[in-house]
Amino acid sequence: MGSDSPGLAKPHRTSQACDRCRRQKLKCDTSKPCVLCTHAGHKCETSQRITRRTRRRNIARTLPKPPGTNKPIAPAMRASSNSLPAMETTVETSHGTDGSNVYAERSPKEPQSGANASAIDFARRVFNEEEAGRTLTGASIPGDTGPLTFDNSLWHLTDVELPPEAVMLALIDVYFERMQWFVMLFHEPSFRQTARRIISGKAWRRQDLSPTMAVLAVAMIGLQSVLPDQNWPGHEVLRVHSVDGTKLMHGFINEIRRNLLDISVDCRIEAVQVCFLVSSYYVYHNSPSIAWTVSGMAVRSAYALDLYTKSSQYENPVVDEVRSRCWNHAIVADTFTSIIYGRPSSIDTGLVALHSIRDMDDLVLDPLLLRNEWISASGSPTTSAGFFATKYELYNIIRHILSRLRRLQLRNERTEEDLHAIAEASQDSEDQLMSWRKRVPQLFDFEFWACENRLQLFEEEIKELPAHAKHQAETIILQAACLQLTYDGALIQARRPLLEQKITSTCSSSVVDAIHQSLSVATAAALRISRIPVLRFKHHFAESFASLQQFTAGVILCIPPTSQPFTSIAHEAKAGIMRIIHASTAFGSHNRIANQTAQLLTELLKVTVEREMSSALRGGIETGSSCHLANGLHFNAERSRSNSPNHRGPSPETEPASSIANVPNPPTWSNQTNSINSASMSRVSVSEFPSASIFEQLDDTFGAFGESECSAFCFTSPWSAFLN
């Protein structure tokens, strides 16, 4: 840099994408005018712009350099004497091998724009607090995030008595064995140090409220994981100390709920951690409605703490890393809740993004494990940071996909152009996901472990390893399976909008082909999900996550048998459903989602088999050339008649759904006539449809919103029409 002239700037780079596509993060075809602008009726313009990298480089050239050196000024944030390695905090947006943007951007430094400042921050800048030698306020004006003053008297737990230290340490061990590999919110060594201080007392100062609730939340998640696990050796510890695990579980959650608002007022990092852990517990094991609210509290707390920025005031790398871990999980959790609840995300995806993560000491792999030929051959990784970085990038892609697809699905009545836009967005989303898939580290590539009998051989090799190394080896397989489940679930999510579209006589062949392609991609992803040995997740907190992915896959697999009866793909789909049902049943009664998944898919499979047989006997479906898709929207005409003012049929309130008969069968879509043959509509028995109670049980499991992923998919499925 020293050889460059201070004022010299490189030429502006002209973006190939037009201004509108760049603003909306759409894939521009670079033609003038582009197809998307032409379809939308907008003027297609492409202006010159300076990239962030060029802007930073130009600014850096104008900065004065320290005397006697040609090196640039060092960044403000340095690693402390902790000896932990520092990592660059800003990474440019990466691109796939095909040149497509993969949304791997990182969050900026502290915001400098006045638009990002609160009213009180603006006042501080105007009056310059440093020169005045005093602070303007003490968190009294809205927008001021200064430290609060509160009574620091002693306080104690109200709803639960802290169990003996041996019990608490055992539960903390479980958390870091069965949760931390899946959701990373803490730095294990520093948390354990804080936990030992907390659990050594029975009363604490008010300033210890937030750390104490974090310790209780960690113990609660650990206890939730091992309560049904009869092989957990810690049960003997509970018996020795006469601790009732179930009562202790209720005591933990009640105590945390009592203090949830207070720790939010404190606005410390523990507020983010506790809210996310409480939300994780409720979404899978208790009340999805509470989970939604508390997850929002966590995101708000993360914003209040400016976790979306890499602040220069945190010189301790551990503190800075914990902030980054919490913010990255905020993006993951916000994306996940957006998927399952079917609602827009809370995080502004256009302004903030992910942080880079460090190779911290709690992520280091055991040296004995590094001797394994397959691990050493995968680029010689020394930590498990690659899993989290890959997972964060995947969720970052997913949230951009969701945002784009939702913008395209605002109108109820969609034109041919709308369908083409949705098809293009779905294809582009798949391309982005496949580009990510190619970059997955071999160590966390489940398909790599599943090939050539590597997984079985690997398990034989690690049997003789010490417990710590063996646990890390098993965790690597769990993390690889988790990435595969998330990836295939994202493919289904990207292709689902087309599967929900109604085929009419005006649909072009290209749209029909796109729907067929979407069904093919979604079915392949669902089959892969059905083959993942999810029982490895048993008694890990991620088992409910695995069950949720399997449920979505099971619903997808119910489509091929009814649309292509008695074909090879129909048989594969039914076999996949059976694998999911057996796996869900094996999780046992302790897992609500797995239990409900098994019940629901069992009834849907019965419906699928009966409909497959009826369709084949009637000969109404031409296997191999049919364009018929059982996506539920074929019922729209009948549903419209049922909802019209002139319709005199029974109402759901006066007659149970199980007594409704004569439900129309989906019409056949013919390639030759390219029209709906309404004469082929026939009446079928009510036995072909599941009982209404199974859908009510599902809603009870995933929340009475009517908008969760599971409910939304079920109620756009072929079997939902009779309920409407």
Residue pairs with C-beta under 8 A, 6 or more apart in sequence:
1 60
1 61
1 70
1 72
2 65
2 70
4 61
5 61
6 61
6 62
7 61
7 62
8 61
9 54
9 58
9 61
10 54
10 57
10 58
12 48
12 49
12 50
12 54
13 48
13 49
13 50
13 51
13 54
14 46
14 48
14 49
15 22
15 46
15 47
15 48
15 49
16 28
16 30
16 46
17 28
17 30
17 46
18 28
18 32
18 33
18 34
18 37
18 44
18 45
18 46
19 45
19 46
19 47
20 26
20 36
20 37
20 40
20 42
20 44
20 45
21 27
21 28
21 34
21 36
21 37
22 28
24 404
24 407
25 101
25 400
25 403
25 404
26 36
26 404
26 425
27 100
27 424
27 428
28 34
28 36
29 35
29 36
32 44
32 46
33 43
33 44
34 44
36 421
36 424
37 43
37 44
38 44
39 417
39 420
39 421
50 58
52 92
53 92
60 72
63 72
63 73
65 71
65 72
65 73
66 73
75 89
75 312
76 312
77 89
77 310
77 311
77 312
77 314
77 315
77 320
78 86
78 315
79 85
79 86
79 317
80 315
80 316
80 317
82 316
82 317
82 318
84 317
84 318
84 321
84 358
84 360
84 361
85 358
85 359
86 317
86 358
87 356
87 357
87 358
87 359
88 356
89 106
89 109
89 310
89 355
89 356
90 106
90 108
90 109
90 310
90 356
91 104
91 105
91 106
91 356
92 105
92 106
93 101
93 102
93 103
93 104
93 105
94 102
94 104
95 101
95 102
96 102
96 431
96 432
96 435
96 436
96 438
96 439
97 435
97 438
98 431
98 435
100 428
100 431
100 432
100 435
101 432
102 393
102 397
102 432
102 435
102 436
103 353
103 393
103 396
103 397
103 400
103 432
104 354
104 393
104 396
105 353
105 354
105 396
106 353
106 354
106 355
106 356
107 308
107 309
107 310
107 327
107 352
107 353
107 354
107 355
108 309
108 310
109 309
109 310
109 311
109 312
110 306
110 309
110 310
110 311
110 312
111 117
111 309
114 122
117 125
118 142
118 143
118 144
119 141
119 142
119 143
120 136
120 137
120 141
120 142
120 143
120 144
121 143
123 136
124 136
127 136
129 135
129 136
135 146
137 144
137 146
138 144
138 146
138 147
138 148
138 149
139 145
139 146
139 147
139 148
145 267
145 304
145 305
145 306
148 265
148 266
148 267
150 206
151 206
152 205
152 206
152 207
153 205
153 206
154 203
154 204
154 205
155 203
155 204
155 205
155 206
155 209
156 202
156 203
156 204
157 212
157 255
158 255
158 258
159 251
159 254
159 255
159 258
160 216
160 248
160 251
160 252
160 254
160 255
161 251
162 168
162 199
162 202
163 241
163 243
163 248
164 241
164 243
165 199
165 200
166 237
166 241
167 234
167 237
167 238
167 241
167 243
168 195
168 199
168 215
168 219
169 195
169 199
170 234
170 237
171 218
171 219
171 222
171 223
171 226
171 234
172 192
172 195
172 215
172 218
172 219
172 222
173 222
173 234
174 222
174 223
174 225
174 226
174 232
174 234
175 218
175 219
175 221
175 222
175 225
176 188
177 471
178 222
178 225
178 226
178 539
178 540
178 541
179 221
179 222
179 225
179 540
179 541
180 186
180 188
181 384
181 387
181 475
181 478
181 479
182 478
182 479
182 482
182 540
182 541
182 542
182 545
183 276
183 280
183 329
183 541
184 325
184 328
184 329
184 388
185 272
185 273
185 276
185 277
185 322
185 325
185 326
185 329
186 218
186 273
186 322
186 325
187 318
187 321
187 322
187 325
187 360
187 362
188 362
189 361
189 362
190 318
190 322
191 214
191 218
194 211
194 214
194 215
195 215
195 218
198 204
198 208
198 211
198 212
198 215
199 215
204 212
209 259
209 262
209 263
209 266
210 263
210 266
210 268
210 270
210 271
210 274
211 270
213 255
213 256
213 259
213 260
213 263
213 270
213 274
214 270
214 273
214 274
216 252
216 255
216 256
217 252
217 256
217 273
217 274
217 277
217 278
218 277
219 252
220 249
220 252
220 253
220 256
220 277
220 281
221 277
221 280
221 281
221 541
223 245
223 248
223 249
223 252
224 249
224 281
224 285
224 541
225 539
225 540
225 541
226 232
226 234
226 235
226 539
227 245
227 246
227 249
227 590
228 539
228 588
228 590
229 539
232 539
235 245
238 244
238 245
253 278
253 281
256 274
256 278
257 278
260 274
260 275
260 278
260 294
260 297
263 270
263 271
263 274
264 271
264 275
264 297
264 301
267 301
267 304
267 305
268 305
269 305
269 322
269 323
269 326
271 297
271 298
271 301
271 305
272 298
272 301
272 302
272 305
272 307
272 326
272 330
273 326
275 294
275 295
275 297
275 298
275 301
276 295
276 298
276 326
276 329
276 330
276 333
278 294
279 290
279 291
279 292
279 294
279 295
279 298
279 333
279 337
280 291
280 541
281 291
282 288
282 290
282 291
282 294
283 291
283 292
283 295
283 337
283 340
284 541
284 544
284 545
284 592
284 593
285 544
285 592
287 703
288 341
288 701
288 702
288 703
288 705
288 708
289 703
289 704
289 705
291 337
291 703
292 337
292 341
292 703
292 705
295 333
295 334
295 337
296 346
298 330
298 333
299 330
299 333
299 334
299 346
299 347
302 308
302 326
302 327
302 330
305 323
307 323
307 324
307 326
307 327
307 330
308 327
308 351
308 352
310 320
310 324
310 355
311 320
311 323
314 320
314 323
317 358
318 360
321 357
321 358
321 360
323 355
324 355
324 356
324 357
324 358
325 357
327 354
327 355
328 354
328 355
328 357
328 388
328 392
330 347
331 347
331 353
331 354
331 392
331 395
331 396
331 399
332 391
332 392
332 395
334 345
334 346
334 347
334 399
335 345
335 395
335 396
335 398
335 399
335 402
336 395
337 343
338 344
338 345
338 399
338 402
339 398
339 402
339 493
339 709
340 548
340 702
340 708
340 709
340 710
341 703
341 705
341 707
341 708
341 709
342 705
342 707
342 708
342 709
342 712
343 707
344 403
344 406
345 399
345 402
345 403
347 399
349 399
349 400
349 403
353 396
354 392
354 393
354 396
356 389
357 385
357 388
357 389
357 392
358 385
359 382
359 383
359 385
360 383
360 385
363 383
363 384
363 385
364 382
364 383
365 375
365 381
365 382
365 383
365 384
365 472
366 465
366 466
366 468
366 469
366 472
368 465
368 466
368 469
369 375
369 462
369 465
369 469
369 472
369 473
370 376
370 380
370 382
372 458
372 461
372 462
372 473
374 442
374 448
374 449
374 454
374 458
375 381
375 443
375 476
377 442
378 441
378 442
378 443
379 441
379 442
379 443
381 441
381 443
384 472
384 475
384 476
384 479
386 441
386 443
386 444
387 441
387 443
387 444
387 476
387 479
387 483
390 436
390 439
390 440
390 441
390 444
390 483
391 482
391 483
391 486
393 436
394 433
394 436
394 483
394 486
394 487
394 490
395 486
397 432
397 433
397 436
397 490
398 490
398 493
400 432
401 425
401 429
401 432
401 433
401 490
401 493
401 494
402 493
404 425
404 429
405 422
405 425
405 426
405 429
405 494
405 497
408 418
408 421
408 422
408 425
408 497
409 422
409 497
411 418
414 422
414 501
416 506
416 507
416 508
416 511
419 498
419 501
419 507
419 511
419 514
420 510
420 511
422 497
422 498
422 501
423 498
423 510
423 511
423 514
423 518
425 497
426 494
426 495
426 497
426 498
426 514
426 518
427 514
427 517
429 494
430 491
430 494
430 495
430 521
433 487
433 490
433 491
433 494
436 487
437 487
440 483
442 448
443 476
443 480
444 476
444 479
444 480
444 483
445 480
445 483
446 477
446 480
446 481
446 483
446 484
446 532
447 484
448 454
448 480
449 455
449 458
449 477
449 480
455 477
458 473
458 477
462 469
462 470
462 473
462 474
463 470
465 473
474 536
477 536
478 536
478 537
478 540
478 542
481 532
481 533
481 534
481 536
481 537
481 546
482 542
482 545
482 546
484 528
484 529
484 532
485 529
485 532
485 534
485 545
485 546
485 549
486 549
488 525
488 526
488 528
488 529
488 549
488 553
489 525
489 529
489 549
489 552
489 553
491 521
491 522
491 525
492 522
492 525
492 526
492 552
492 553
492 556
495 518
495 519
495 521
495 522
495 525
496 518
496 522
496 713
498 514
498 515
498 518
499 515
499 518
499 519
499 522
499 559
499 629
499 631
500 631
500 632
500 633
500 716
501 511
501 515
501 631
501 633
502 633
502 634
502 636
503 512
503 515
503 627
503 629
503 633
503 634
503 669
503 676
504 676
505 674
505 675
505 676
512 627
512 669
515 629
515 631
516 627
516 629
519 559
519 560
519 563
519 629
522 556
523 556
523 557
523 559
523 560
523 569
523 573
525 553
525 556
526 552
526 553
526 554
526 556
526 557
526 573
526 576
527 553
527 557
527 572
527 573
527 576
529 549
529 550
529 552
529 553
529 580
530 550
530 553
530 554
530 557
530 575
530 576
530 577
530 579
530 580
531 576
531 579
532 546
534 543
534 546
534 547
534 550
534 583
535 583
535 586
535 587
537 543
537 545
537 546
538 586
538 587
543 587
543 591
543 594
544 591
544 592
544 593
544 594
547 584
547 587
547 591
547 593
547 594
547 597
548 593
548 709
548 710
550 580
550 583
550 584
550 597
551 580
551 593
551 597
551 600
551 601
551 710
552 709
552 710
552 713
553 576
553 580
554 576
554 577
554 580
554 581
554 597
554 600
554 601
554 604
555 601
555 604
555 710
555 713
555 714
555 717
557 573
557 574
557 576
557 577
557 580
558 573
558 577
558 601
558 604
558 605
558 607
558 608
558 630
558 717
558 718
559 573
559 629
559 630
559 631
559 718
560 567
560 569
560 570
560 572
560 573
561 570
561 573
561 574
561 608
561 609
561 611
561 612
562 608
562 611
562 612
562 615
562 630
562 718
563 621
563 626
563 628
563 629
563 630
564 570
564 621
564 623
564 624
564 626
565 612
565 613
565 615
565 616
565 621
565 623
566 612
566 616
566 623
567 623
567 624
570 612
574 605
574 608
574 609
577 601
577 604
577 605
577 608
578 605
580 597
580 601
581 597
581 598
581 601
581 602
581 605
583 594
584 594
584 595
584 597
584 598
584 601
585 594
585 598
587 594
587 595
588 594
588 595
589 595
592 701
593 701
593 702
596 697
596 698
596 701
599 694
599 697
600 690
600 694
600 695
600 697
600 698
600 714
603 690
603 691
603 694
604 690
604 719
606 690
607 688
607 689
607 690
607 719
610 687
610 688
611 630
611 665
611 684
611 688
611 718
614 665
614 684
614 688
615 621
618 682
620 668
620 680
621 628
621 668
622 668
622 670
625 671
626 668
626 669
626 670
626 671
627 669
627 670
627 671
628 666
628 668
628 669
629 669
630 666
630 717
630 718
631 716
631 717
631 718
632 716
632 717
632 718
632 719
632 720
632 721
633 716
634 666
634 667
634 718
635 664
635 666
635 718
635 720
635 721
638 664
638 721
639 721
639 724
641 647
642 649
642 724
643 724
650 660
652 723
656 692
657 691
657 692
657 722
657 723
658 686
658 691
658 692
658 693
659 686
660 686
660 722
661 685
661 686
662 683
663 683
663 684
663 686
663 688
663 689
663 721
663 722
664 681
664 682
664 683
665 681
665 682
665 683
665 684
666 718
667 676
667 677
667 678
667 680
667 681
668 676
668 677
668 680
669 676
670 677
686 722
689 719
689 722
690 719
692 723
695 711
695 714
695 715
695 720
695 723
698 710
698 711
698 714
699 706
699 708
699 711
701 710
702 708
702 709
702 710
702 711
703 711
705 711
706 712
706 715
714 720
715 723
715 724
